[in-house]
Structures are given as structure tokens and as C-alpha cells.
Amino acid sequence: MWAIAAADFGADLELVEVPEPVAGPNEMKVRLFAASVNPFDRKVVNGMLRESAPHRFPLVPGTDGAGEVEGSGERIFGTFFHRPVGGGTYAEYVTVPVTNALAPIPEGLDPVVAAALPTAGMTALQLVEALGDARSVLIVGATGGVGSFTVQIARAAGKRVVPVGRGDALVEADALVDLVSTDRSSFEANARYAPLAFTTNYVSADQSQNFGMKGSRESLLRLASLVQAGDLEVPIGRRVPLRGATDVFAGHSRGKTVIIM
Ligand SMILES: NC(=O)c1ccc[n+]([C@@H]2O[C@H](COP(=O)([O-])OP(=O)(O)OC[C@H]3O[C@@H](n4cnc5c(N)ncnc54)[C@H](OP(=O)(O)O)[C@@H]3O)[C@@H](O)[C@H]2O)c1
């Protein structure tokens, strides 16, 4: 099968031909329709997990996707991350433990849209839940994948949203979601504007501020129903065929980049 992969940590992505994966016990093999790109994928290629998980090479990145289960024909979407790391969704086929956060693609939902939802959408949904009763929220990094979902879901929850883009001044609010800071001091500077603050980049000394998304089938189903009800717009900034997807880490488009198999 064809896949996009890195030969080593930090290497450029290349189009490669590799054997189709074989499902082990309690795994499914899925023929992918589409995969979406998340910053986590680049971090994995750069070796973020090299101390904590086994990897295999060529390293195929990608956690999010939508596809059809071999054998049953069920159409599913969700997070396909599993160990060893390197058998990801930037490929025609993937295997995935049946216990992963996966859900059926509802009738009428475009699989490309479904593939764009999992990581960014579940993070946004759960971030807004974590905001509790906060009536106003600053969202730093509002134009990206997580940010564009968080803005919409927070507004739908009745919150006053202040999207903060590059160069925008911060103002005081009840809560702050920082999707951008990659060091403690810049997060702490932003967190001064709100009594409740979260970072998705784990840069706070206060563990309660380090927000981690937990994948769940319920969150996926909720996202799909929000989209189908017209209450959540999925901002797909770029659609790229698998064979041309070697540059998906270069530059940045607004919203989500989706690789189409
Ligand atoms: N902890 C978790 O569970 C979890 C889950 C999901 C994501 N994350 C992390 O959260 C971060 C955001 O994810 P994402 O998917 O939203 O990434 P993304 O799609 O790359 O979006 C990041 C956005 O931030 C903007 N930005 C960059 N620097 C900025 C600045 N100084 N001020 C304001 N905006 C700025 C970018 O705009 P430009 O286009 O101008 O660069 C981009 O639109 C990533 O680091 C990701 O790894 C963590």
C-alpha cells in the first residue's frame, strides 16, 4: 500500500510503498477514506514519544481518520493512535485496537468531514465542558483546528468568546484557553488575564491547568450530531491527495488539512 512516512525521527515525509498491516488479536484492519493532520503528528515524527513508546520505521504518522472496516464494511471514524507508534493514518490501510475511541460515521456525514473531527473536535468539546460556568473566555490560537471548534462550541454554550489571533491584545475574562504557548512563561503571562486557565501544551507548573483530551465514542457521536444539525461548521482549509501529501507539515492553512486516500 501507499503511505506517507518518515525514514527516521526528524526526517522529511516521503511517499513510500509498504506492506499492508495485518490486524492482530482485538484489532481491526481499516481501509481509510481520509485522514486529518494534527500538530501531534509532527511532534511524533520529531521524536516526542521516543522515550515513552516503541516506534517502527518507516514511521507513518497520523492519528485521526475515517474508513471502512475490512470484513464487516462498517464505516467508522475516530482516533487510530496505537503502539508501536508508526502505523498511522497517512496511509491506505491502518490497523487499530477495537478499544480505541471510534464511532460509526452517521448516514449522510461526509467521511472527509468525519476525518477532520476527532482530535481537534473532542479537545474543543471537552475544553468547553472544563470551562464550567465561566461566562467569558479568551481563546489564544482561535484560527487553528482546536481553536475554530472551541470558538463555535463555546458560543453555542452561551459564552462570550474573545478569539485571540497573532498580535491581538488580551483582555480580562473569566477563563482562558491557550492553544499556542510552548513555554511556561508565555502561558503564565496569558493566564494572568483569567482566574481559570488551560494550556493544551502541558507547559504549566500547575497540573490542573494542563489539559489533556480523552478520546471517547460519546464525544465523537456528539460531534457528528452537532455537524449534522448544522450547529458545528468543520473548517477544512486544505484537501490533499495521499500521493501529494509529503508537505502537510510545511506551512499552515487555516482550519484542518485533510489527506484524501
Ligand atoms: N493536550 C491535548 O489533548 C491536545 C489536543 C489537541 C491539540 N493539542 C495541542 O494544541 C495545540 C493547538 O492544536 P491545533 O490542532 O489547534 O493546532 P493548529 O491547527 O496548528 O492551530 C494553531 C493556531 O494557533 C495560531 N497561532 C500561532 N501562534 C499564535 C500566536 N502567537 N497568537 C495567536 N495565535 C497563534 C496559528 O495561526 P497561524 O496559522 O498564523 O500560525 C494556528 O491557527 C497544538 O500544540 C497541539 O499539539 C493538545
The ligand as a Tripos MOL2 file, in Angstrom:
@<TRIPOS>MOLECULE
LIG
   48    52     1     0     0
SMALL
NO_CHARGES

@<TRIPOS>ATOM
      1 N1         -3.4420   18.3020   25.1450 N.am      1 LIG1
      2 C1         -4.2590   17.8160   24.2270 C.2       1 LIG1
      3 O1         -5.0640   16.9030   24.4840 O.2       1 LIG1
      4 C2         -4.2150   18.4040   22.8470 C.ar      1 LIG1
      5 C3         -5.2100   18.0720   21.9230 C.ar      1 LIG1
      6 C4         -5.1890   18.7080   20.6750 C.ar      1 LIG1
      7 C5         -4.1800   19.6140   20.3780 C.ar      1 LIG1
      8 N2         -3.2100   19.8640   21.2910 N.ar      1 LIG1
      9 C6         -2.1610   20.8550   21.0140 C.3       1 LIG1
     10 O2         -2.7960   22.1310   20.9820 O.3       1 LIG1
     11 C7         -2.1120   22.9630   20.0510 C.3       1 LIG1
     12 C8         -3.0990   23.5340   19.0360 C.3       1 LIG1
     13 O3         -3.6020   22.4770   18.2370 O.3       1 LIG1
     14 P1         -4.3480   22.7920   16.8580 P.3       1 LIG1
     15 O4         -4.7430   21.4980   16.2770 O.co2     1 LIG1
     16 O5         -5.3710   23.8390   17.0670 O.co2     1 LIG1
     17 O6         -3.1370   23.4370   16.0220 O.3       1 LIG1
     18 P2         -3.1950   24.3220   14.6990 P.3       1 LIG1
     19 O7         -4.3290   23.8650   13.8440 O.co2     1 LIG1
     20 O8         -1.8150   24.3490   14.1670 O.co2     1 LIG1
     21 O9         -3.6060   25.7770   15.2310 O.3       1 LIG1
     22 C9         -2.7710   26.6090   15.9880 C.3       1 LIG1
     23 C10        -3.2290   28.0190   15.7030 C.3       1 LIG1
     24 O10        -2.5510   28.9480   16.5640 O.3       1 LIG1
     25 C11        -2.2440   30.0990   15.7960 C.3       1 LIG1
     26 N3         -1.1350   30.8200   16.4280 N.ar      1 LIG1
     27 C12         0.1710   30.5130   16.3800 C.ar      1 LIG1
     28 N4          0.8700   31.3990   17.1300 N.ar      1 LIG1
     29 C13        -0.0260   32.2680   17.6340 C.ar      1 LIG1
     30 C14         0.0690   33.3930   18.4850 C.ar      1 LIG1
     31 N5          1.2340   33.8210   18.9600 N.pl3     1 LIG1
     32 N6         -1.0670   34.0560   18.8260 N.ar      1 LIG1
     33 C15        -2.2670   33.6400   18.3840 C.ar      1 LIG1
     34 N7         -2.4280   32.5820   17.5490 N.ar      1 LIG1
     35 C16        -1.3190   31.8970   17.1930 C.ar      1 LIG1
     36 C17        -1.8930   29.5520   14.4440 C.3       1 LIG1
     37 O11        -2.0190   30.5740   13.4780 O.3       1 LIG1
     38 P3         -1.0220   30.6730   12.2090 P.3       1 LIG1
     39 O12        -1.7390   29.9360   11.1220 O.co2     1 LIG1
     40 O13        -0.9380   32.1270   11.9840 O.co2     1 LIG1
     41 O14         0.2730   30.0480   12.5900 O.co2     1 LIG1
     42 C18        -2.9240   28.4510   14.2790 C.3       1 LIG1
     43 O15        -4.1050   28.9490   13.6850 O.3       1 LIG1
     44 C19        -1.0170   22.0910   19.4050 C.3       1 LIG1
     45 O16         0.2120   22.3210   20.0630 O.3       1 LIG1
     46 C20        -1.4940   20.6830   19.6770 C.3       1 LIG1
     47 O17        -0.4480   19.7440   19.7100 O.3       1 LIG1
     48 C21        -3.2080   19.2740   22.5110 C.ar      1 LIG1
@<TRIPOS>BOND
     1     1     2 1
     2     2     3 2
     3     2     4 1
     4     4     5 ar
     5     4    48 ar
     6     5     6 ar
     7     6     7 ar
     8     7     8 ar
     9     8     9 1
    10     8    48 ar
    11     9    10 1
    12     9    46 1
    13    10    11 1
    14    11    12 1
    15    11    44 1
    16    12    13 1
    17    13    14 1
    18    14    15 2
    19    14    16 1
    20    14    17 1
    21    17    18 1
    22    18    19 2
    23    18    20 1
    24    18    21 1
    25    21    22 1
    26    22    23 1
    27    23    24 1
    28    23    42 1
    29    24    25 1
    30    25    26 1
    31    25    36 1
    32    26    27 ar
    33    26    35 ar
    34    27    28 ar
    35    28    29 ar
    36    29    30 ar
    37    29    35 ar
    38    30    31 1
    39    30    32 ar
    40    32    33 ar
    41    33    34 ar
    42    34    35 ar
    43    36    37 1
    44    36    42 1
    45    37    38 1
    46    38    39 2
    47    38    40 1
    48    38    41 1
    49    42    43 1
    50    44    45 1
    51    44    46 1
    52    46    47 1
@<TRIPOS>SUBSTRUCTURE
     1 LIG1         1 GROUP 0 **** ****
